[in-house]
Amino acid sequence: MKSRNAVLWHDGEKYTFRKFRESLRDSQKLKWNLECTDARGTHVEVSVCGREGFVHHLPYMKTDCSGRFEVANDSLALARLVLQRPGSAAEELVTDSGAVLEMVGN
């Protein structure tokens, strides 16, 4: 069973997203694009991209200490978020560094 939530705080308001549609998830190149809509009709598109040549592959220990697994990480990734709230113009939030993206598996 999987349970995923994303929470966005923006202008003092909390948005909780429970259903996702991933259009791209690449743990080798560290790229992730997704869209989600909350129960109130707020829609968000997110694109996060690790910087080529700056993605680290770190070994993590399993919580039961039965082995290790690799996690791709970039703590200065690029990110773009488009927030569309019902009755409001779309807002675009962008950073050219400072987004953190970690990804494991396929």
C-alpha positions as CSV (number, residue, x, y, z in Angstrom):
1,M,0.0,0.0,0.0
2,K,1.3,3.5,-0.9
3,S,0.3,6.7,0.7
4,R,1.7,10.0,-0.6
5,N,0.9,13.6,0.4
6,A,2.5,16.8,-0.7
7,V,1.9,20.0,1.3
8,L,2.4,23.5,0.0
9,W,2.3,26.6,2.2
10,H,1.8,29.7,0.2
11,D,0.7,33.2,1.3
12,G,-0.2,31.8,4.7
13,E,-2.5,29.1,3.3
14,K,-2.0,25.3,3.4
15,Y,-2.6,23.2,0.3
16,T,-2.6,19.4,0.7
17,F,-2.3,17.2,-2.4
18,R,-3.0,13.5,-2.3
19,K,-3.3,12.4,-6.0
20,F,-0.3,12.8,-8.3
21,R,0.3,12.4,-12.0
22,E,4.0,12.0,-12.8
23,S,5.0,12.8,-16.4
24,L,8.7,12.3,-15.7
25,R,10.7,10.6,-13.0
26,D,14.3,9.8,-13.8
27,S,16.4,8.9,-10.8
28,Q,19.6,8.6,-12.9
29,K,19.4,12.2,-14.3
30,L,17.5,13.4,-11.2
31,K,14.5,14.9,-13.0
32,W,11.0,15.0,-11.7
33,N,7.8,16.5,-13.3
34,L,4.4,16.1,-11.7
35,E,1.0,17.6,-11.5
36,C,-1.6,17.4,-8.8
37,T,-5.0,18.9,-7.8
38,D,-6.4,19.3,-4.3
39,A,-10.0,18.8,-3.1
40,R,-10.7,22.6,-3.6
41,G,-9.6,22.6,-7.2
42,T,-6.2,24.1,-6.7
43,H,-3.8,22.8,-9.4
44,V,0.0,22.7,-9.2
45,E,2.6,21.7,-11.8
46,V,6.1,21.0,-10.5
47,S,9.4,20.5,-12.3
48,V,12.6,19.8,-10.3
49,C,15.9,19.1,-12.1
50,G,19.3,18.2,-10.7
51,R,22.2,20.0,-12.2
52,E,24.2,17.9,-14.6
53,G,27.5,17.0,-13.1
54,F,26.4,18.0,-9.6
55,V,24.2,15.1,-8.7
56,H,25.6,13.0,-5.8
57,H,24.9,9.3,-5.4
58,L,24.9,8.5,-1.7
59,P,24.8,5.2,0.1
60,Y,22.1,5.0,2.8
61,M,21.6,2.2,5.3
62,K,18.3,0.4,5.5
63,T,16.4,1.1,8.7
64,D,16.6,-2.6,9.7
65,C,20.4,-2.5,9.0
66,S,20.0,-5.4,6.5
67,G,21.9,-3.6,3.7
68,R,22.4,-0.4,1.8
69,F,20.7,1.4,-1.1
70,E,21.8,4.4,-3.2
71,V,20.1,7.8,-3.2
72,A,20.6,10.4,-5.8
73,N,20.8,13.9,-4.3
74,D,21.2,17.6,-5.4
75,S,20.8,20.2,-2.7
76,L,21.0,23.1,-5.2
77,A,18.6,21.7,-7.8
78,L,16.5,23.9,-10.2
79,A,12.8,24.1,-9.6
80,R,9.7,25.6,-11.2
81,L,6.2,25.5,-9.7
82,V,3.0,26.8,-11.3
83,L,0.1,27.3,-8.9
84,Q,-3.4,27.8,-10.3
85,R,-6.0,28.6,-7.6
86,P,-9.7,28.7,-8.6
87,G,-10.6,32.3,-9.5
88,S,-7.0,33.5,-9.5
89,A,-4.3,34.1,-12.1
90,A,-1.6,31.4,-12.3
91,E,1.5,32.1,-10.2
92,E,4.9,30.9,-11.3
93,L,7.6,30.3,-8.6
94,V,11.1,29.6,-9.9
95,T,14.5,29.0,-8.3
96,D,17.8,28.5,-10.2
97,S,19.4,26.9,-7.2
98,G,18.4,25.9,-3.7
99,A,15.7,23.3,-4.3
100,V,16.5,19.9,-2.7
101,L,15.7,16.8,-4.6
102,E,16.5,13.2,-3.4
103,M,15.3,10.2,-5.3
104,V,15.7,6.4,-4.9
105,G,14.8,3.6,-7.2
106,N,13.1,3.6,-10.5
